[in-house]
Amino acid sequence: MELQIARQIIDTLAQGIHPVTGEAMPDDSPYNAPPVIRALHTVARALEGEPPAAGSRRVPNAGKPWSAADDSALETAFDAGIPVKQVAQELGRTAFAVEQRLIKIGKVAAPAGGGRFTAAAPVN
């Protein structure tokens, strides 16, 4: 397996999404437990060659549940055409987390075969 594919699978699992089907994992799934999510993010950073975060989190809301206010802000930003990277910074999330949340809330269609999308493709 190529390293990039492995990284995509780990990223998808860290967002609580089944990497093969693209469906959200059940709430009681071990992949939705905060320590597991943090571990998956740590491994993903290590695969990118980044040193482990020392004491502070690079992405403050990584692994935390999305609130209704977060979803509302995400929808508003998406509808306004704000770039995913900027929305991610404002919400304290990764760009991948924002992409996956847009899929989960039905704002964009999941890419064929799972993984990341390259451009926001609104759901019809």
N, C-alpha and C positions, 0 to 999 in steps of 0.2 A: 504494500500500500504506500502511496506517495505521502510525504509529510504534509503537503497542502490539504489533501483529502482528509487525513487524520485530524488536522487542525479544524477543518470545517465541521467534522462530526463532533469534536469536543465543544466547539462554540455553540453548535445547535443544542447539544445536551445541556450546556450551561444555561441556556435560555428556556429550558423546560419543554423543548420541542423534540419530538421523535425524529431522528435524523433520516429515516427512510421514508416514513409516511408523511412527515410535515405536520402531524397533528400534535396538539398540546398534550403533554404528559398529564396523567391524573394528579390532582392535588396531593394525594398521599404517596406519589412516586418518590423514591429516594433521590432522584435527580432534582427535585424541588426543595430539598432540605438545604438551608443556608450553608452549612459547612461543606456539603458536596459541591454546591455552586461555586463557592470560593476556591475549592480545590481545583475544579475544572478551569476556572479563570487563571489560576496560578500556573497550571500545566500549559494552558494556551500561551501565556506570556513566555514561559520557558521555551516553548517550541519556536517562538519568534526571536529567541536569543536575547530577550530582555532580562535584566537582573531582577530578582524578587524585590517587591516593594518593601522598603525598610520602615516599618512603623506606620506609614500613612498609605491610604488607598489611593491609587491613581484615579480610579473611577469610583467616586464616593457612594453611588447607589447600586453598584454591581452586586447582583445576587439578592437584592432587596425586592420585595413584592411591589408591583405597580399599583399605585393608588388611583382612585377615580379622577383626582385632580391631575395626576401625571397623564392619564389617558386623554383627558380633555385638552390639556396643553399640547400633547402630541398631535391630536386630531386637528386642532387649530393651526399649529405650525405646518403640518402637512398640507392642509387645505390652502394655506397662504403661500406655499411653494418654498418654504425655508429649507435649505439643504440639510440632509440627514446628519451630517457631521456637526453642524451648528446646533441642531436640536439635541443631539446626543450630549454635547458639552453643557448646554443649558439645563438638561435634565439629570446630569451626572451619570450618564449611561454610556455604554459603548455604541458605536454606530451599528454594529451587528445587533445589539439588543433592541435598538430603535427599529431596525428593519424587521426583526422577528415580531415585535409588538404590533407593527403596522399590519403584518400578515394576520396575527391573532385577532385583532379588532376588526378585520375585514376591510381595511383601507387599500390594501394591495393584494394581488394574487401571489401565492407561493410559487417560486420558480420550479420548473419541472425538475424532478430529481432531488429536491431539497437544496440546502446550501444558501448562498447569498444571491441577491438580485443586484443587477447593475444599474437599473433605472427604475424609478417608481412606476409601476404599471398598475393604475387604479383598477379596482374590481368593477366590472360592469354590472 
